[in-house]
């Protein structure tokens, strides 16, 4: 089985930088935020597939 890793450039438009006071924060769009939450929940339950481990990294 071959594992494909997405290029970081595919995230353009899904992540924005928001300035709050003197801090610059990375903010995900709703779709990416939901996916990250899903992956983190699966990680807590020790249910991640190899592909999901790579995606989460």
C-alpha positions as CSV (number, residue, x, y, z in Angstrom):
1,X,0.0,0.0,0.0
2,X,1.3,3.5,-0.9
3,X,0.7,6.4,1.5
4,X,0.2,9.7,-0.2
5,X,1.0,12.8,1.8
6,X,-0.8,16.0,0.9
7,X,1.3,19.0,-0.1
8,X,1.1,21.9,2.4
9,X,0.0,24.1,-0.5
10,X,-3.3,22.3,-0.6
11,X,-4.1,24.0,2.8
12,X,-4.0,27.5,1.3
13,X,-7.5,28.9,1.8
14,X,-8.2,26.5,4.7
15,X,-5.9,28.3,7.2
16,X,-5.8,32.0,7.9
17,X,-3.8,34.1,10.3
18,X,-5.7,36.3,12.7
19,X,-4.0,38.9,14.8
20,X,-5.2,39.3,18.4
21,X,-3.4,41.9,20.4
22,X,0.2,41.3,19.6
23,X,-0.3,37.6,18.8
24,X,-0.8,36.0,15.3
25,X,-3.0,32.9,15.6
26,X,-3.5,30.2,12.9
27,X,-7.2,29.6,12.4
28,X,-8.7,26.7,10.5
29,X,-11.8,26.9,8.3
30,X,-14.8,24.9,9.6
31,X,-14.1,21.9,7.5
32,X,-10.5,21.6,8.5
33,X,-11.4,22.3,12.2
34,X,-14.0,19.5,12.2
35,X,-11.5,17.1,10.6
36,X,-8.8,17.9,13.1
37,X,-11.3,17.4,16.0
38,X,-12.3,14.0,14.5
39,X,-8.7,12.9,14.2
40,X,-7.9,14.0,17.7
41,X,-10.9,12.1,19.1
42,X,-9.9,9.0,17.2
43,X,-6.4,9.4,18.6
44,X,-7.7,9.5,22.1
45,X,-9.6,6.3,21.5
46,X,-6.5,4.7,19.9
47,X,-8.4,4.1,16.6
48,X,-6.2,6.0,14.1
49,X,-5.2,4.3,10.9
50,X,-1.7,4.7,9.6
51,X,-3.0,7.2,7.0
52,X,-4.7,9.2,9.7
53,X,-1.6,9.3,11.9
54,X,0.3,10.7,8.9
55,X,-2.5,13.2,8.3
56,X,-2.5,14.4,11.9
57,X,1.3,14.9,11.9
